[in-house]
Amino acid sequence: MESEAAKRIYNGYSAVYDALFKRFFYPRIRHAIGRMNIKPGSVVLDVGVGTGLSLDVFPRDCKVVGIDLSSEMLKKARQKVSDMGFKNV
């Protein structure tokens, strides 16, 4: 998929992404991150962070850097970081 097309699609979904997909993806995200054995002080790169659905699952004693093609998804993720008071993201 062309990156510009992907950006348009995910920008469009950004407002409703969590409502539509959290129930399906969140348990899998929680399971995957739990299996990563992230050590205190680790730096984790979350590629395709989207709306930040995964951010509350990461241990608070690691640093998380999230990247995404969609600027609208990143806006939602930044808002979560602010709303939830994450100091490690």
C-alpha positions in Angstrom: 0.0 0.0 0.0 1.3 3.4 -0.9 2.2 5.4 2.2 0.0 8.4 1.2 -3.0 6.1 0.8 -2.3 4.5 4.2 -2.0 7.9 5.8 -5.4 8.9 4.4 -7.1 5.7 5.6 -5.7 5.8 9.1 -6.2 9.6 9.4 -9.9 8.9 8.6 -10.1 6.1 11.2 -8.3 8.0 13.9 -11.5 9.4 15.6 -13.1 6.0 15.9 -10.2 3.6 15.9 -10.2 2.8 19.6 -14.0 2.3 19.7 -13.9 0.0 16.7 -10.8 -2.0 17.4 -9.9 -1.9 21.1 -12.0 -5.0 22.0 -10.3 -7.0 19.3 -6.7 -5.8 19.5 -6.1 -4.8 23.1 -6.0 -8.4 24.6 -3.5 -9.3 21.9 -1.4 -6.2 22.5 -1.4 -6.9 26.3 -0.4 -10.5 25.7 2.4 -9.6 23.3 3.9 -6.8 25.4 3.7 -9.0 28.5 5.7 -11.7 26.7 8.5 -9.2 25.8 10.2 -9.3 29.2 10.9 -5.6 29.1 13.6 -4.7 31.6 13.7 -1.5 33.7 15.4 1.3 31.8 14.8 -0.3 28.4 13.9 1.8 25.4 11.1 0.4 23.3 10.2 1.6 19.8 6.5 1.1 19.1 6.3 1.2 15.3 2.7 2.0 14.2 1.7 3.3 17.6 -1.5 4.6 16.1 -3.8 6.1 18.7 -1.6 4.8 21.6 -3.8 1.9 22.3 -0.8 0.0 23.7 0.8 2.8 25.8 -0.8 1.9 29.1 0.4 -1.7 28.8 4.2 -0.9 28.8 6.0 -1.0 32.1 6.3 2.5 33.6 10.0 2.0 34.2 10.9 1.8 30.5 10.9 4.5 27.9 8.5 4.2 25.0 9.0 6.0 21.6 6.0 5.7 19.3 6.0 6.4 15.6 3.3 6.3 13.0 2.6 7.4 9.4 -0.7 9.0 10.4 -0.5 12.4 11.9 -4.1 12.2 13.1 -3.4 8.9 14.9 -0.3 10.5 16.5 -2.5 13.4 17.7 -4.7 10.9 19.6 -1.6 9.1 21.0 -0.2 12.4 22.2 -3.5 13.3 23.8 -3.5 9.9 25.7 0.0 10.6 26.9 -1.1 13.9 28.3 -4.5 12.7 29.7 -2.9 9.7 31.4 0.1 11.5 32.6 2.7 9.2 31.1 6.2 10.4 31.9 7.9 7.5 30.0 6.4 8.0 26.6 
